[in-house]
Amino acid sequence: MKILLVGDIVGSPGRRVFREVVKRLRAESAVHAVVVNAENAAAGNGITLALAEEIFTAGADVITMGDHVWGQRELEATIGGEKRLVRPVNFPPGTPGQGYATVQTALGPVTVVNLLGRVFMNPSDCPFRAMDALLNTLPRNVPIIVDFHAEATSEKIAMGYYLDGRVAAVVGTHTHVQTSDAGLLPRGTAYMTDLGMTGPVHSVIGREIAPVLKKFTTGIPARFEVAGGPCVLEGAVLELDRASGRAVGITAYRYREADGADQTPLRQGA
């Protein structure tokens, strides 16, 4: 079973390239399921239920979020109505929405969990203890994929080893910069520190360059709009054994419009 894990969608440019690339991959039967982080889908800040439906229609099976989950105020009242849209599981009790989703794919069920880091981030409950509690409630025969939305590389790596052998995969999101460390940990869990970004190539992590430079060079606040131009879709392809649900491998994936081709082509097959 091959699952495409897609890095943070940024604004309408990111949604467009996601739609175009995933449509092609689905048509080629190159992947059996798609999980995407879309916490920046609404002009770079949060998501609406309408945009979530757009992304599901484009081919996503599960949408994960992060620290910008409440960027669009309407979501607080509507997130509970869409079980495939998950917010971090380590939010305080009583927070609207759900922290994981189990979906049926063509080759069997998969559970996707969303976690939020605490280093250099706003306060949240302990992600390590939250995962311990959740794993006690989930069936052991369904593969579990964890999207750890965190800033610090060290915290992500620590989570990978903490969950090694207990989940199928731990992948990071949030920094919008794809890392080169995709691989299997000693006990078999697939790991990658950050999937990267799905959005404008010529940008500062998805934003227009000039306002960001102004802020860095003068300290004067500026409005950071989503950039335009050619886009990139970054992520990873996770391969699971159909019988055991364990990870067989994980490979970084990138499609860049300026190049006009996949930089890491997918092999077809189960």
VEXGU-499290 format. One record per residue (C-alpha): x, y, z. Coordinates in steps of 0.001 Angstrom, whole numbers, plus 524288, in hexadecimal, padded with zeros to 5 digits. Layout:
<vexfis>
XYZ/...
</vexfis>
This chain:
<vexfis>
800008000080000/8056580D407FC19/800E88198380329/804878272E7FEAB/8074A8303080A35/806DD83E70805FC/80D3784A1F80CAB/805F68567A810AE/7FD1485BFB8060B/7FEEA86AC380548/7F391872B57FFEB/7ECF4871797F2BF/7F9CB86ECE7EB73/7FC34863107F431/7EE5985E297F290/7EF9685F377E3D4/7FC3E857757E2A3/7F71384D5F7EC43/7EAF284B807E3F7/7F2A284A0A7D75C/7FD2C840D57DC69/7F46C838197E4A4/7EA95836B47D99C/7F5688316E7D0ED/7FAF9828577DB42/7ED82822ED7DE3D/7EAE2820C87CFC0/7F7B9819617CE8A/7F4708111F7DAA0/8019B815577DFF8/7FC3E8173D7EDCE/7F14A810CC7F568/7EEBD81BBF7FF30/7F25E82A0380153/7F4848311C80E3F/7F70B83FC380DC3/7F9B184A898178F/7F13585635813F0/7F22785F6B81F86/7F67D86A7081662/7EC77867CC80BB2/7E42F8740A80DDE/7ECF087F0E80910/7F7DB8796F81166/7F063878FD81E3E/7E76686DD2821FD/7DCC98674781A07/7CE22867EB817F7/7C4F485C7681647/7C2CD860918081D/7D16C8604D8055F/7D2948533E80C47/7C82184DCD80348/7CFAF853387F7A0/7DBDE84BFC7FC27/7D46283F627FEA7/7CE698404B7F11A/7DC1C8421F7EB9F/7E025834F37F134/7E3738362B7FFAF/7DEDC82B7C808EF/7E2AD8328A81585/7E61F840C881854/7EEB6843E482407/7F0888513582A47/7F98B857D58342D/7FB628646F83BB3/7F38586C58831BE/7E7A086383832AC/7DF2B86E9883801/7E401878AA82E28/7D65C879178283B/7CCA887BA98332D/7C1A1873DF82D04/7C8F78670E82EC9/7C6AB866A283D6D/7B8318646B83AED/7B98285BB582EEA/7C55E852D8830B7/7BD70848AB8380E/7B55A8460F82BF1/7C0BA840F3823D5/7C73483510829C9/7D1EA8348F81F66/7D6E9841FF8239A/7DF258405E82FDD/7E53B84A2B83931/7F0368472C842E6/7EC4A83C7E84C65/7F3D0842EE8578F/7EAD384EBB85867/7E4018502C865AA/7D7DA84809868AF/7CB8984E3B86341/7D20E853E085728/7C93B8527184B31/7CCB684854840FC/7D44A83BAF8419D/7E2BB83877841FF/7E2D382C928393B/7DB438263F82E31/7DA63818568293A/7D7548175D81AC9/7D52A80C0F8118D/7DE4C80B3F805ED/7DDDC801FF7FA5F/7E7527F935801BD/7E21F7FA5080F99/7E04A803D381AF7/7EA5E80DDF81F62/7EA25816A282B6E/7EFFD8245382AA5/7F36782BCD83715/7F67A83A5E837FF/7FFCB83F05842B5/804E584C9284647/8128284F4884B75/815808580D85722/8235B85CF5854AB/822E186B0284F64/8141A8696484E16/8082286DFC85588/804B3865B58617A/7FDBC858BF85FA8/7FCAB84C008671A/8084F842B8866C2/8089183C0A85960/810118305285EAD/8063782D6E86967/7FAFF8303B86017/8000C825CB856CB/801A081C03861DD/7F37881E17865CB/7EE7581D4D857DA/7F5FC810F585478/7EF6380A1C85FDB/7E24B80C278590D/7E59C8094784ACA/7E4FA7FBBB84490/7F25D7F5AE842A2/7EF3C7EFE383558/7ED5D7FCFA82E55/7F9768047D829AA/7FB508119C83080/8016181D73829E3/805108291683278/8063F836F682D31/80E5F83DFC83786/80CA784C81834E8/818548525183BEF/822F585C9683AD7/82EBF8562084119/835E284B74839B1/83A4B8457484689/82C548441D84B79/8283E83D7883ED3/833A1833FA83F25/830D2830FA84D6F/822AA82DF084A12/8270B824FA83F28/82F2A81CC884879/824BF81D7B8531A/81AC981767849EE/8243F80E73842BA/81E2D8010384195/810F7805D584678/80C0F80CCD83A3D/80E3780B1182BAE/81388818BF82932/816FF825B482F84/818868313F82649/81A6A83F838298B/813E484B998240E/8140385A438270B/8214485F8682282/81DE285EEF813EC/82BBA85A0B81125/82D1584BFD80C7F/837748440581383/840248395D80DEC/83F3E82F70818F5/8340B826A881499/83667818BB81909/8330280DC882265/8365680E9F830D8/83C4C802CD837E9/82F3A7FCD983BE7/828EC7FED282EA7/821B080BC482F66/8230A8144A82347/827F0821F18266D/82A4182F2581FDF/82CCB83BC782744/82512844A981E13/81D20841FB811E1/81F2B84FC080CA9/8155D858C480619/80B3D858CC7FB63/80B49866A07F645/812F5871367EF19/8212086E1A7EBA7/8264487C117EB84/8221A880237F91A/826068803480755/81F50873AC80BD2/8139F8773080362/812F1885DE805B2/8167C891497FCE0/824EA894427FE28/824FB8A3337FF15/81C9E8A4BD80B6E/8247889A3C8126A/831448A10280EF0/82BB38ADED813BA/8284A8A7DD820CA/835AD8A18D82241/83D7A8AD8881E37/835A48B842824FC/82DD98B1A782FAC/821A38B87482AA0/815B18AF8982A6C/810E98ABC781CE9/805958A40781778/80A5A897008122C/802168934480660/802E48861C7FF79/80C39886F87F3E7/80900883727E5D2/8104387D007DAA2/8143E86EDC7D864/811A7865847E387/8178B8599F7E9E1/810D784DFB7F030/819548477F7FA73/8171E83BE38031C/81A5382D8580401/81582820787FF2C/81367816C280A31/812EE8087180676/80C157FF0680FAB/80B947F04280F79/7FD717EC7C80CF1/7FDAB7E0AD815E3/804827E638821E7/801E37F4C78204F/8102B7F78582354/8185E8011881BA8/8205E7FB9B81083/8266B8089680CB6/824CF8174280BA6/82A1481FF6800D4/82A0F82EB57FF77/82185833A77F45F/822208409A7ED22/81B44845FC7E11F/81FC58536A7DCBC/8184685A7E7D20D/82441861C07CD40/82A42854957C9FC/81DD084F107C424/81FEE8416A7C980/82089839877D5FC/82E0E83A897DBE3/82B5882DD77E30E/8228D825C77DA02/819A881B927DFE8/819F180D537DC29/80CAB807A97D974/807E17FBA87E087/803847F7577EE00/
</vexfis>
